[in-house]
Amino acid sequence: MTGETMVTLVLTWIGAVLGITIVLVMALGPVIVELDGWLAQRRRERARKVVTEPKQKVAARPVFH
């Protein structure tokens, strides 16, 4: 094998791996969006729950700077 052939093979494999990665990300895109929406909804509900709950007496945590 010559050096040129080896470079061509390496670049071909790198292109194949990048192509497969892009296809997988595109295929999993809707799942990622749904998961992000679900997590955002949980954060909103948790924030709403904290605001509506009566204040509890909790000892202050020390802050170290």
C-alpha positions as CSV (number, residue, x, y, z in Angstrom):
1,M,0.0,0.0,0.0
2,T,1.2,3.4,-0.8
3,G,0.9,6.4,1.6
4,E,-1.8,7.9,-0.6
5,T,-4.0,4.8,-0.4
6,M,-3.6,4.6,3.4
7,V,-4.7,8.3,3.7
8,T,-7.7,7.6,1.5
9,L,-8.7,4.6,3.6
10,V,-8.4,6.5,6.9
11,L,-10.4,9.4,5.5
12,T,-13.1,7.0,4.3
13,W,-13.4,5.4,7.7
14,I,-13.6,8.8,9.4
15,G,-16.3,9.9,7.0
16,A,-18.2,6.7,7.5
17,V,-18.1,7.1,11.3
18,L,-19.2,10.7,11.1
19,G,-22.0,9.9,8.7
20,I,-23.3,7.1,11.0
21,T,-23.1,9.5,13.9
22,I,-25.1,12.2,12.1
23,V,-27.7,9.7,11.0
24,L,-28.1,8.4,14.6
25,V,-28.4,11.9,16.0
26,M,-31.1,12.7,13.4
27,A,-33.0,9.5,14.2
28,L,-32.8,10.1,17.9
29,G,-33.7,13.8,17.6
30,P,-37.4,13.4,18.4
31,V,-36.5,11.3,21.5
32,I,-34.1,13.9,22.6
33,V,-36.6,16.7,22.2
34,E,-39.3,14.7,24.1
35,L,-36.9,14.0,26.9
36,D,-35.9,17.6,27.1
37,G,-39.6,18.7,27.2
38,W,-40.3,16.1,29.9
39,L,-37.4,17.4,32.0
40,A,-38.4,21.0,31.6
41,Q,-42.0,20.2,32.6
42,R,-40.7,18.5,35.8
43,R,-38.6,21.6,36.6
44,R,-41.6,23.9,36.1
45,E,-43.8,21.7,38.3
46,R,-41.1,21.6,41.0
47,A,-40.6,25.4,40.9
48,R,-44.4,25.9,41.0
49,K,-44.6,23.4,44.0
50,V,-41.9,25.3,45.9
51,V,-43.7,28.6,45.4
52,T,-47.1,27.3,46.5
53,E,-45.9,25.3,49.5
54,P,-45.8,27.1,52.9
55,K,-42.4,28.0,54.1
56,Q,-40.8,25.4,56.2
57,K,-38.5,26.1,59.0
58,V,-35.2,24.8,57.8
59,A,-31.8,25.5,59.3
60,A,-29.6,27.7,57.1
61,R,-26.7,26.0,55.4
62,P,-23.3,27.6,55.8
63,V,-21.9,29.3,52.7
64,F,-18.2,28.8,52.2
65,H,-16.4,31.3,50.0
